[in-house]
Amino acid sequence: MKAKAREEEIREFLAASGWGEARRIALAGDASTRRYERLRGPKGIAILMDAPSGTETSPCPPMASAEERAALGYNALARLAGADVRAFAALSCELVARGFSAPEILASDYQRGFLLLEDLGDALFSESLIEKETLYSAITDTLAALSRSSFDAKMPFGGNDWHVLDYDKCALMSETDLLLDWYAPFRGGAPDGAARHEVQTLWSEAFLALDALPKVLTLRDVHAENLIWLPARDGAAQTGLLDFQDAVFGSPAYDLVSLLQDSRRTLPPGLEDKMKERFLEHAKIRNREAFALSYAVLGAQRSAKVLGIFVRLAKRDGKPRYLDFLSITAGNMVRSLEHPELAGLKLWMQQHIPAIFAEGAP
């Protein structure tokens, strides 16, 4: 859609929701196709989410087969919501209803891709001067509370249901393939068909370990730039959650890995282990060995995905700043592959993509 026509739709939406007189201030974007503005007007302050349809491939229908998902494109394979704002709205309502600090939905037009959101402020964890252990203890407790909460797979919003799906092998594998498709060629060569089949078999074997723990709602993109510090609130509500439209049912280890093995920053020594212990206690997880293996598998899986995504953002989307984070991400992957159960996967990576180990060296 042309910019002029989209602008007219925005004005119509704001006028219909009572925010037509608000001053609009563009906010910094992220790696997605969504755009955000802060509104200031007679009704107060709010955030406009603009997610135009047609900018991404379709999300995954609940009962789609692997072949159907492949035909629909990457969002369906990886079970991403794409530009469907129902996902964010429905999940936000469910989170708020359970006492978590997601932005409340003030107005919506899901057909045209608009949401008007509660403004949780600017106190991002990534920019906070609060002592790191205080911040990370708060979000770790929030993630533990999430893992103890129950959610229905079908979440209603505005007369339409959003279905939260499982983080299945197809989704996990389609993400690790980004390492082969983007990072490996960028660092010197893509593995051939036989090598790809071999590593996919190794990943499949590793993913079996994820069945040892019950599945929980997994927000899927928990890191310091997606979290707001809200000290005036209590308990789990002290952490403002900003990015959760791609939530799935997955391992309780995933969001903790995403938080503690952040691809954009390193944590103070010892903090990762301390927060893992805190999570195990607060989430009431007794099978520590299963959790440790799941944490390692998902640490490696997420790092593989992110290495591919960062190169794709740089080479395809013209965002070269993401290359600055490759060494941190590679380091996270190397550490995850140290788990004894991942020895075969580590050996394959050393033989076929040795750049990971050079790039991730201390």
C-alpha positions, 0 to 999 in steps of 0.5 A: 500500500502506498504511504499516502493511502496508509496515512489516511487509514491511520487518521481514520483509525485514530479519529474513530477511536477518539485519538484524532487530535493526538500529536504523533511521535515516531518511535525507533523500529525493531527488526520487524515490519511493524511501526510504532508511534507515541500519541499525546493528546486530550485522552492521555498517552498511548502507543499506535502499532501499525502492522500493514497486511501484505508485508509478510507471509501468512501465519500458520493455520492451526491444522496445517501439515508440514507441506502446507506450511512450507507452501505458505512460507517462513512464517507458517513454518516457524509459526510466527504471527506475521502482520496479524495483530490479533496475535498480539491483542489476544495474548495481551488480554490473556496476560493482563487478565493473569496480572502480567504487565502487557500493554492493555488494548485501547482500540483495534482494527485487526483487518487493517492492522492497527492497535492502540496500546497502553504506553508502558513508558521508556524504562527499557531494561537495556537502558536502565541504570538499576543494578543488573541483578535487581532487573534480571531477578525481576524478569526471571521471577516473571518468567517463572510465574508465566511457566506456572500459569495455564493458558488455553490454546484458543484465545478470543479477541474481537469475535475472532480466535487466535490459536497458540500452537506448539513450538514443534520440530518443524518450527525449530528446524526451520529456524536452525536452517537459517544458519545454513542459508545465511550465516554459513555462506556469509562466513565462507561456504554453505554445507552441501545436501548430505551435510545438511541432512546430517545436521538436521538429523542431529538437531532432530535427536537433540529436540527429543530432549525437549519433551522431558518437561511440560510445555508452557506459554513461551513468549519467544523474544524475551531480551532487555530491549523488549522489557520495561522496568515498572518498579511501582507495580508488584511482583511479576507485574514489575516487568513490562512485556512488549514483544510476544505476538509470536508466542507458542507452547514450548519448553520452560527453558526457552524464554530464560535462554533468550533472556540470559543469552542475549545476542546484543549484550553480555551479562556480568560474570556469574549472573546467568548461573544465578538466574538459572538457579532462581528460575528453577526454584521459583518455577518449581522445576524438580528435574534439573538434568532435563532442564539443563539439557533443554537449556543447552539445546535451546541455547544452541538452537536460538543462537543458530537462528539468530546468527542467520537472522542477523546476517539476513537483516544485514545482507537482504534488508540493509541493516548492517548494524546487526553484524556487530552482534555476531560474536556475542551470538556465536559465543553463546552457541559455543557455550551451549554446545559444550553440553556432553549430549550435544557432542555430535552437533558440536563436532558437525559445526566444527567440521562444517562451520568453523567460523562459529568457533573463531567468531565466538572465541573469548 
